[in-house]
Amino acid sequence: AELAPLSDVIYLAEDPDDFLHCVDRAVRESALEDAPARRAKRIAFARRNTWAARADVLCDAVNATFPLISIVVLTHNSHDYVALCCESIRCNTSWPRYEVIFVDNASTDRTVPILSDLAKTDSRIRVIALRENTGFAAGNNRGVGEAAGEFLVILNPDTIPSQGWLHRLIQPLRKDPGLGMVAPVTNHSGNETRIDVGYRSLGELETFAAEWARRYSGQRRELTMAPLLCVMLRRELWNEIGELDERFKVGMFEDDDYSRRVRNAGYRIATAEDCFVHHFGSGSFAQLQPEEALAIFARNRRLYETKWGVPWEEHRSRENVRP
């Protein structure tokens, strides 16, 4: 039936005898007056139906079905993690349309050369190398400003996303317009997104994540705050409530602040319980001296409390999970 519209360029036979008649007609066709026109029509049809043209049709269908997701990864002296993080994204992302934007905050190690090499092998990867360390908020804002996706992901470089992670993060947002941000569960965070794990290797991690995904498929957990080690949100929400507050210099409390802004705009925050992302928890902030980290924490806490006129409340762990 799908060939019926092509009856002006091909012969269609009903049975073996009819097939022989069609062959005879095709052989005699060159003697017909309109033979050159038929030949030209067939050549034109063939030129329109190349494999490249069919690939374009498929790409258009994919683009219409799967919105572009932009993954923004902020780095600073992250050479121990970026290659593994990037390879995990490439191997474990089943979503067919995504881009990865690495924004480097003036690294002094091998981070930028590693990222540059990765970008040469994958057109979906872009690298923005900043000349000075602009801090967590400003660096991510720069990456989102360069992003083209309908959905945005902010991801730490010291993470390993597990198989199917983007698909699991985006599904709650596509199903529930009342959700503003979605976070995965993880082994290392300061609130209810943290779960207990038992793996000790990359292979065990993937096995754990797959079993966890099957056990908690489609489930969600409401949150008051989503740690920005990994979150997904719609571009339209980002445009509605604005960028990360760059007054939180260096880092800390941006996630508390942004989560409050999301909730104040009338949206909810939740985990995708079936999505697991490993977090080493030894990224840029771990490079700070303890006194410096405490000073930043105290300063940004005062800024948060002054901005919102409420005392900051410590985050809670989920039940039966050690802090």
Secondary structure, 3 states (H helix, E strand, C coil): CCCHHHCCCCCCCCCHHHHHHHHHHHHHHHHCCCHHHHHHHHHHHHHHCCHHHHHHHHHHHHHHHCCCEEEEEEECCCCCCHHHHHHHHHHHCCCCCEEEEEEEECCCCCHHHHHHHHHHHCCCEEEEEECCCCCHHHHHHHHHHHCCCCEEEEECCCEEECCCHHHHHHHHHHHCCCEEEEEEEECCCCCCCECCCCCCCHHHHHHHHHHHHHHCCCCEEEECCCCCCEEEEEHHHHHHHCCCCCCCCCCCCHHHHHHHHHHHCCCEEEEEEEEEEEECCCCHHHHCCHHHHHHHHHHHHHHHHHHHCCCCCCCCCCCCCCC
